[in-house]
């Protein structure tokens, strides 16, 4: 054993390697992304197959096929990605697996970077699959190894459900030396249709077996060392606290800070199947219990059920009783306040907490020079004065909703904008319907919507914002980039060919930074009937060197601020009452120059300067 200082996601990835994982698939999504990337970085010999799948459903199915073959497989995603993967998962729960299979779903209380506050513990119960819930970086490292062994023993997929503060927290931890890693040998797929082909008769039998297994697992988990009861500091104390995940260390720190009078504590590491016998041990002799959890009252409901089943006269308090806030993540301060109020400590500092978890410094905006800004602006100019709707999607370009662009009217989930535009168009005569989607999202979940539109004769314009990467989550590759997480150089999957292949007749590609041409293309394409597509292709600014640097010609500038009011670029600022360029942000995209009515903006093109001056310093 030795000591390492790792982020939680790094610890989980390295724990998977220590467990002998053979196949890792997933789709990038904060806060889960670094798990797969860590495994890819520590896979120099390529023994582990690592892939960014086109979406979470594909990743789940790849992992399932590997687990059918006796491999240890890991699939990674965030909580909303689990919705996409739900179809194969629900059936997989009935079929089971041969090799260990861990479904890592990173929940995002807050939410910090998600559409919803979704609690995967509910999904575990819904799918009837065991769930492991780590409370620290060290525990996450160890728990994923235990999860693989458990999955293999019981021939079932299992959930590992870290949350953002575990995923992105850092800690020094004790880890295995590489020579101690499990070397898991893969048997390979063995044909057995009665085992791997799901039919109603098999499902009926499997359902009975699953219910019996989970009843037994409740007893097994009651003996699992990570489900534990900490005794009260004062044996006469008749209060208890039930908690889990990152809230557990918050509770422990709070009780250590207060000192005497600490109540009994129940740490729940396997929320499903719930460790019922351990819960009874915890509840006996108590009068009331406070449940502190993220996000939903899962433990609270389970303890309420246990009290009823075993006729225990314990008052269970928490979110359902209004003693704890019903939304948002727990913090060290919020846990202290909740515990202090529950215990009646006179030094309670409890206050009404704000509805958001942190103070917002500034609203998020598209980066200076982002090609998406130019794409949105081109469509805005082209459709000015026409009755139009702009359906957005999940990615950097969701920020197109911010003023002054104001170009995202709807945003639901990945790929939904394509179909939402069709629904709006079906009931709103004369509406020009647009759907914006990024290149990664196009491959992940938009193609079926395009097929739906072709088949049902939709009248809309699809706008693919192709910046050659999955920018929002850290620039991961996708099928259109030409390389994989295994380091392979592969043929790019063409967006144009994909669209034409499903029946889109008009497909135009244009550089959005060529504003005049981009506006003209939008006008031409939008005027055509049926489903047609525009691909705005320009790389993310994080992938390329700046094109140049803009400059405000102060002798010409009239301080009309049109350059600011029209596009809201953070690279254009006001200093001492004058419009100026922030050279640290400007990339020389030139859109502001096209907007200025007084020709007061010049752009020094670095490529031209190189040629003229013999290169840049």
N, C-alpha and C positions, 0 to 999 in steps of 0.2 A: 504494500500500500504506500501511496505517497500523497502529497498535498497539491491541489491545483486551485486556482482562483478562476471561477467560471461564471458566466451568465447561466441562468436557469435553463434556457433552451440548449446551450452548449452541454450542460450537465446531462440533460435528457438524451441528446444525440450521442454523447460519449457512453452513457449508460446502455443505450441500444447496441452500440458496437461491443461493449463488454459482454452483453448478453448473446452475442453471436448472430446478430441480425444479418439476413441474407439479401433481403429486398426492401427498399424504401421508396415509396411513392407518395405524392401529395400535390397540393396546389398552394401557391404562396398566399398567405393571409396573416396579417398582424393580429395577435401576437405569437403565431406559431412558426413563422418562416425560418428562423435560424436553426431549428432542429434539423431539418433536412440538409441545410447548407453546411452545418457542422459535420454531418456524416460524410458529405461529399468531399469536404476539405481533408478529412482524415481517411481517405480511401485511395491512396496513391496507386495501389496495385489493381484497383478495379474489381476486387473480389466481391464487393457488395454492389448489387445493381441499384443505382440511385436515379430517380427520374422526377422531373416536374411533369406531371400528367396534364392533359388538356383541361381537366376540371376534377373536382373531388370525387365525382361518381366514377370516372375513369381510374383514378388512383385507388379507390376502394376495391374495384374489380381486379386491378392488377395485383394488389396485395392478396386478395382472396385466392386468385389462381396460384400464386406462389405458396400460400398456406395450404391449399389443397395438395400441393406437391411435397409437403413436409418441410418447407422452408420456414424460417422465422421472418415474419413480414411486419413492417410498420407502415401505416398510412397517416399522414399529417394534414391538419386543416384547422381553421378557426371555427367558432361556433356556428356562424351562418353557413359555412361550407358544408356542415353536417346535413343541412337541409337538402343540399344537392346530392349528397351521397346516401340519403335515407333509403332510397328504393333498393339498391343491392344489400344494404346493411340489414334491413328488416328480414329479408329472406335468408341472408347469411347466418343470422342468429338461429334459424331453424336447421340449416344444413350443418353448421359447425365447421371446424377446420381440423387439419391434421398437425400442421406445424403451428407454433405459437403466433398469434396475430394480435397486435396492439393497435387500437384506433386512438391516435392522439388527437384530442380536440381541445384547443386552447380557448377558454372562455374569456370574455372581455368585460368585466364589470365596469360600470361607469355610465355608458360605454365610452372608451377612450378613442377607439378607431373603428367603430362598427355601426351598422344600422340599428341593431337591437341589443338589448341585455338578455341574452338567452342562457338558460341554465341547463347544461348538458346532463346533469344528474337526473332531470326529468326524462331525457331521451334514453338514458340507460334503463330506467324502469320501463319505459314504453317498449324498448327493444328487448327487454328481459335479459340484458347483458350486464355482467359485473362491471363495477366502476371503481377505480382507484383515484384518490383525491389527495395529492401531496401538499404538505404544509411548509416545505422549505426546499431550498436548492439541493441540499444533501439528500433529503428524502426523495425528491424527484429522481435523482440519479439512481438511488437504490431501488425505488419502487418500480421503475420501468423494467428492471431486471427481474424482479419478482413477478411482475405482470406477465412477462413472456413465459416464465416457468409455469405460472398458474394457468395461462391460456392453453399451453401444451398439455398440461395434466388433465384439464377438463374439456379439451377439444372445442373450445369456444373463443370467439373474439372477445376481447375485453377493452374497456375504455381506460385511458389515462387522461385525467381532466385537470391540467394545471390552469391557473388564471394569470392574468397579465403580470401581477407583481411577483409571481413565482417565475414566470417565463423570462422576465426582463430584469429580475433582481440578480445581484452578484454575491458570491460567498466563497470563502475558502472551505474546501471540503476534502475529505479523505476518499481517494479513488483507487481502483485496481491498477496494478502495473500491467502493461500490455500482454506480457506472457501469461497472465492469469485470465485473459479473456476466454470466454466459451468459444470453442471452434465447432459450430453446428453444421453437421453434414446433412445434405439434402438428399433424400431418397429419390425424388423425382415423382412425377405424376403416375399413378397406377389406375388404370381404367376400372371403374366400379359404378356403373350407371345407377344402381340401387342406392348408392351413397351420395352421389353428386348431382343427380337430376331431381329437381324439386317437383313433386306431384302432391295432390291433395292428401293421398293416403299417408305419404311420408310426413307431411306437415302436421297431420292430426296426431300421429305417434310422437313426433318431435316435440309438439307443444306440451304433451303430457310429461315427457321426459324433462323438458326445461323447467316446468313448474316444480317437479319433484327435486330437480337439481338445485334450484334456487332456494327452496325451503331448507335443504341441507347446507347450502352455502351460508345462510344466515347463522347457523351454528358454527360453521368453520370460521367465518369472519369474526364471530364473538371471541374466538381464541387467537385471532391474528394480532400479533404484538403491536401493530401500529394503531389499532383501536384500543384506546386505553383510558383508564379513569385515574385522575390525580386526586388523592385524598385531600380533604379540607384541612387547612392549617389549624382550625379549631374544630375538634371532633363534635362539638355541640352545634356547629353551624348546620342549618337545615335548608340551605340554599345551594343550588348548583348552576353551572354554566355549561351548555353544550355548544360545541363549535367545531370547526374544520378548516382545512386549507390555510391560507395566509392569515386568517382571523385567529387561528390558534396561537401563533407566537405573539400576536398583539395582546391576546388575553393573558398569556403567561407573563409578558412584560408588565402589563397593567397590575397584576396581582403581586408581582415582585416589587414593583414601585410602591405599592400601598403597604406591603408588609403583613402585619397581623390581620386575622379575620378573613383570609382568603377562602372562598367556597370550594366545593368539590367541582372538578372539571372533567367533562367527557369529550375526548377527541375522537371524531368520527372520520376515519380514513377510507372507509368503504361504504358510501351512502346507499349503494344497492349491490346485492341484497343487504338490507339493513341488519346490523349486528344486534339482534333483538335481545339475546340473553345478556350481552354486555350492557345493553341499555337498562335492563331490569336491575342489574347489579348497581348501576349508577343511580337509578331513581329511588331505590329503597332507602327509607328514612328521611327523604327530603320533603319539604313542603311546597317549594316552587323552584322552577328552572327557567333561566333566561337562555334563549337560543340566539346565537350570533353567527350569521352565515351569509354567504354570497352565492346566489342572488336571491333565490326564492326560499320560502319556508319549508324546505324538504325535511330537514331534521326535526323542525317543530311539528310538522304533521305526523312524522313517524313516531315521535315520543308521545304525542297525544293519543295515537292509536295504541301504543304499548300500554299507556296508563289505563285505557279503557279495557283492553284485553286482559290485563292482569289485576284490574281493580285497584290500582295504586292512586291514592288521593293526593296527587301532585298537580299543582297549577303550572301549566306550560305556557310561557310567555315569549313573545317575540314579535315578528311582523304581523301575524294574524291578530294579535291583541293590541296592536298600536304602540307597543313598547320600543320597537326598533323601526327605523326608517325602511320603507318598502322598496326603495330603488337606490341605485348607485353602489359604488364599492365601499367597503369598510376601510377605515384608516386607523392609524394608531390613536389619534385623538377621539374619533367617533366611538371606538371600542371603549376607551377609558370612560368617556361620558356615559355610555350605555351601562357599563358595569357599575360605575359610581352611583348612578341613579337607582339601579336595581338593588344594590347593597345598602343604600341609604347612607353612604359616606357623607359626612358633613362638608368635606372639602370638594364636593362634586362641582365640576366646572361645566356641567352640561349646558349647552346653548342650542338654540334652533340652528340646524345646519343649513347651509345654502343649498339650493336645488342642483347646483353643478358641483363636481368634485374639486375643481380648481379654478383659480381666477384666469380668465382669458386675456392674454396680453394683446393679441391682435387677431382678427379673423384670418383664417388661412386663405391664401391666394395662390394663383398660378405663378410659377417662378418667372422672373424677368427673362424674356426671350423664349418662353415656352411656345412651341408651335401651335399648341391647342388654342392659345389666345388668338392667334392669327386666324385659325380655322373658324372659331366662333364668330369673330368679327366679320369675316368674309360672308358667312351665312346671314349675319345680322344686316349687313349692308345690302346684300342681294334681295332679301325678303322685306325690306323696309316698306311699310305701307300696305303689306299683304297680310291677310288673316292667316297666322301661322302658329304652330305649336312645336316646341322643341323638347323632345323626350330624352332625358339623360340616362346615365348608367353609373356603375360603380368603378371608380378609378380617379386618377388625378383630375380628369376632365369634369368630375362632379363639381369642381370649384368654378366651373363656368357659370354657376348660378349666382356668383357674387356680383355685386354692382361694381363697375358700371356695365359689365357685359350682359348680365341678366339673361342668360341663354339656356338655362335648364329649368323647364317647367315641371318635370316629373322625375323622380328617381325612386325606384322600389328595390330592386335587387339585380344581381348580375344577369345581363341579357334581356331583362324585362322590357326595356325601352322599345325594342323592335316590335313586340306584340302590343304594348300599350299604345303606340302610335297607330297601329291598325285598329284598335278598339275605338280610339277617339275619332279616327277618320270614318269609321262605319256609321257613327251617329251624329257627326258634325259636318253637314254639307258645306262645301267651299273651303274647308280648312286645309291648308298646306301642312302636311304632317312630316316632321323630321325625327329621326332617331339617331342619336350620337352613340357610338360605341368604340372603345379602344381596340387595338390590334390583339392584345392578349384576351380580352373579353370576347372578341369576335370568335376566336377559336374555342374558348371555354364554353360559351352558352348562347351565342347569337345566331348561329347557323340554322338551328331548328326554327327560330322565329322568321328568318328569311324564307325558308321553305314554306312555312305557314302562309306568309304573305303572297308568295308566288301562287300557291295552290288556291288561295281564297281571293285572288285578284285584288289585292290591296293597292291603294294609290298612296304612295309615300316615298320619301327619299331617305335612304340609309346613308349615314355619314360615318365612315370608318376613320378614326383618328389614329394613324399609324406612325408611332414614334419609335418603332423598332425595339421595344422592350416592355417589360411589365414594371413600369416606373413606380407605381404607388407603393409597392412592397419591397423595393430595393433592387430593381433592375435584373429580375430573373429572366432566363430565356423562355421562349415559347415556340410553337411550331413554325412561326414565320421568321425566326431569327437565324436559323441555319446552324445552331449548335445545341448540344444537350448537356445535362449535368454530369454525364460520364466523360465529357471532353471531346465528344465526337463531332466532327464537322459533317453536316448532313444537308441534303437539298432543302431549301426553304419551301414551306407550303405556301403557295401563292394565294393571296386574298382575292386577286382578280380572277384567277382560274376557278377558285372555289365558288365565287359568286356566279360566274358564267355557267359553271357546272350544274348549279341547282336551278338555272333558268333565268337569271337576271340578264336582260338584254343590253341595258345601258350601264356600263361601268367606266367611270372616268377617274383618272389619277392626276393629281395636281399638287404642286408645292404650295402650301398655304402662305409662305413668306413672299410669294409672288402675288401680292394682294389683288392687283388689277385682273390678272388671269383667273385667280381663284374666285373672285366675285362673278366674273363672266361665266365660268363653268357652273356655278351654283344656279344662276339664272336660267341657263340653258337646260340643265338636267331637271330642275324642279318643275319646269314648264311641261315636261313630258308626262304622259299618263302612265299608270302602273307603278310597279316597284322598281326603282332605279337606285344606283349607288354612286357615291363620290368617295374616293379614297384620298384623304389629305395626308401626304407622306413627307415627313420631315423629322429627323432624329431628335430624341430627347436631348436637352442641352447638357445633361450630365454625361452623355456619351461622346460628345464632340468638343473640339476647341471652339472658343468664341469666334464668330465670323468677323467681328470688328468692334468698333466703339462709336456710339453716337455722341454728338456734341450739339449743344444749344448755341446757335449764333445769336448772341445777346443783342446785337445791333438790329437784327430783324425780328426778334421775338416781341410779341405784343402782350405776353402774359395772358392770353385768352384761355389757357389751360385745356384746350381741346384735346391735346395729347394725353392729359391725365383723365379728363372726363369720359373719353371714348373707350379706352382700353384698360385703365387702371393698372398699368405696369408698375411694379415696385421699384423699377430702375429709374423712374422719372420722379423727381422729388422737388419740393419747394425749399429753397434756402435763402434767407434774408429777403423774402418776397419775390424771388426770381425762380423761374423754372430752370432746373439743371439736371444733369445726368449723374447718377451714382455709378461711378466707373467700376466699383467692386461687383456690381450686379449686371450691368449692361453686357449683352452678348453681340450687339450689332445686328439684330434681326432686321431692323429698318422699318418696322411697321409704323413707328411714331413719325418717321419722316414722311411716309405716305399720307398720314393724317393731317399734318401741319398745313394750314391754309396760307401761311406766309413764307414758306420755304426756309424756315428758321432752324431746321434740324439737318445736320450733315452727319454722314456715317463714314468713318474711315474704315475701309475694307482691308483687313489684315493681309489677305492673299495678294491684293494689288500692291500693298505696301512692301510686302516681301519681295515681289518681283522688281519693284522700282528701287528699293533701298538695299537689295542684296540680302534680305533676311532680317528677322527680328532678333533682338537681343534676348 
